[in-house]
Amino acid sequence: MKEKILVLGAGGWGTTLAILLAHKGFRVDLWEPFAGQAEGLRRRRENLNFLPGVPIPPQINITSHLEEVAPEKDIILAVLPSHFVRKGVQRLAQCRILPHAVIVSASKGIENRSNLRMSQVIASELPHNRIVVLSGPSHAEEVSRNIPTLIVVATPDEDLAKYIQNILTTPNFRVYTSPDVVGVELGAALKNIIAIAVGISDGLGLGDNTRAALIARGLAEIARLGVAMGAEPSTFAGLCGLGDLIVTCTSKHSRNYRLGEALGKGESLKEVSKGMTMVAEGVRATKSAYQLAKKHNVEMPIVAAVYGVLYRGEAPQSVVTNLMTEEAGAEQKEGLWG
């Protein structure tokens, strides 16, 4: 008998994962918290806001009544904006879910104020359930159209990792495993900040050299903070470091890149945010990363520059200025990325 699966969040990524699992023959419920939007999705069988042109299979049950579908589920995918994860999981905790239910955290970000990673937020509300992290370079727009994609499931429990790996893997969706939850989550959250920086650079009309420098030095910053917080350095050379960073800094689908590009062209953060239907997670992640860098005494000049643009009204040009004026010592230090 196949597992019963619930997907929390009917944005682009949540809808995509629900479709992928339904095509594999699983019974899937897709929770959209707003009743009106849930009804629209049920009626149209298409997510016009996030995945226009991609049909939602009829076997996916779309609901706004979490309490009716959560208690019986074996696997629950949390695919919510980072700032809504805690509220969503609190609602889930009230539903008396099965003690053996596995929670798959597929949200990318860091919770402001607490500066907790998404799996930590979930664990604080559901301390008795097993949690794994799903991350990697995976735009919903492409996965939903069966474009080949490689992604990572992270948990120190090898058997659990293989279990979720088998649940999600398809011919065009290859799932790797990793024990490094910290590195996988930080790579996913922090790359959005670097994508904003790259977008700013391109919006200013700068060239390929500057873009490459921001990506490479940005990856070094991510790795420095990650290692200081307990991540494995090698994680940042893989799908959830370099891979996710490249796709987010170069893709037309990247909300964070587009936001940065608009800032570089002279628009204000308020103006850019008004015109976006989806959340640019890097804006919130920048605040947390800036605070975490100070806490762990880690130098992150690009993150600091993006923070200045977003939260202090500094000129977008400062992103490049900070890159060019940081001390240029040896690129690598003590075997870790400099």
Summary of the structure (lengths in Angstrom):
residues: 338
radius of gyration: 19.6
end to end distance: 50.5
largest distance: 60.4
contacts: 1214
relative contact order: 0.11
helix: 51%
strand: 16%
